[in-house]
């Protein structure tokens, strides 16, 4: 499995996790011309996020308030 992506930082306490991921995905789409299909978040995130077309996965290597969005190739 291979993944190409972009690291995004958002520590705005007024935004929900879903809003943060959506902003990162929108920027990725604007910059690269592709809608991301995966977002890795810090493993301590317990909020459930349902974003159509984007799998949200916990990871031990992603820092809090950071989001790795991209295209996961299978």
C-alpha positions as CSV (number, residue, x, y, z in Angstrom):
1,X,0.0,0.0,0.0
2,X,1.4,3.4,-1.0
3,X,0.2,6.9,0.1
4,X,1.0,10.3,-1.3
5,X,-0.1,13.2,0.9
6,X,0.2,16.5,2.5
7,X,0.7,17.4,6.2
8,X,-1.8,20.0,7.5
9,X,-1.8,21.8,10.9
10,X,-5.0,23.3,12.5
11,X,-5.2,24.0,16.2
12,X,-8.3,26.2,16.1
13,X,-10.4,25.1,19.1
14,X,-13.5,26.6,17.5
15,X,-13.5,24.1,14.6
16,X,-14.7,20.5,14.9
17,X,-12.4,17.7,13.8
18,X,-14.6,17.1,10.7
19,X,-14.2,20.8,9.8
20,X,-10.5,20.7,10.1
21,X,-10.2,17.6,7.9
22,X,-12.6,19.1,5.4
23,X,-10.5,22.3,5.2
24,X,-7.3,20.2,4.7
25,X,-9.0,18.1,2.0
26,X,-10.3,21.1,0.2
27,X,-6.8,22.7,0.2
28,X,-5.3,19.4,-1.1
29,X,-7.9,19.3,-3.9
30,X,-7.2,22.9,-4.9
31,X,-3.4,22.4,-4.8
32,X,-3.1,19.0,-6.4
33,X,-6.3,18.7,-8.4
34,X,-7.4,15.5,-6.6
35,X,-9.8,14.8,-3.8
36,X,-8.0,12.9,-1.0
37,X,-9.4,9.6,0.1
38,X,-7.6,9.2,3.5
39,X,-6.7,11.3,6.5
40,X,-4.4,10.1,9.3
41,X,-4.9,11.8,12.7
42,X,-3.3,11.5,16.1
43,X,-4.1,8.1,17.7
44,X,-5.5,9.8,20.8
45,X,-8.4,11.4,18.7
46,X,-11.5,9.6,19.9
47,X,-14.1,11.7,18.0
48,X,-15.9,9.7,15.3
49,X,-15.8,11.5,11.9
50,X,-17.9,10.5,9.0
51,X,-16.7,12.3,5.8
52,X,-18.0,10.8,2.5
53,X,-15.0,9.5,0.5
54,X,-12.4,10.1,3.2
55,X,-11.2,7.3,5.5
56,X,-10.1,8.8,8.9
57,X,-7.4,6.6,10.5
58,X,-5.5,7.0,13.8
59,X,-1.7,6.9,13.7
60,X,0.9,6.9,16.4
61,X,3.3,9.1,14.3
62,X,0.9,12.0,13.7
63,X,1.2,14.8,16.2
64,X,-1.9,16.4,17.8
65,X,-3.5,19.0,15.6
66,X,-1.8,17.6,12.5
67,X,-3.6,15.9,9.6
68,X,-1.9,13.8,6.9
69,X,-4.4,14.0,4.0
70,X,-3.8,12.3,0.7
71,X,-4.3,9.6,-1.8
72,X,-4.0,6.0,-0.7
73,X,-3.2,3.7,-3.5
74,X,-4.1,0.0,-3.1
